């Protein structure tokens, strides 16, 4: 009872300051398993501070 899945990911990084990093990812997933189709869209954001 397998299936198929295909994923596309787009990411971006930015450094607005000497100690700050910003990241963003957008993910498109296409999957099917028989008659069940699940196609989530995911958006992630991350901020990182380093000392």
Protein Blocks (a to p, Z undefined) as FASTA:
>chain_A
ZZddddddddddddfbfkbccddddddddddehjaccddddddddddddZZ
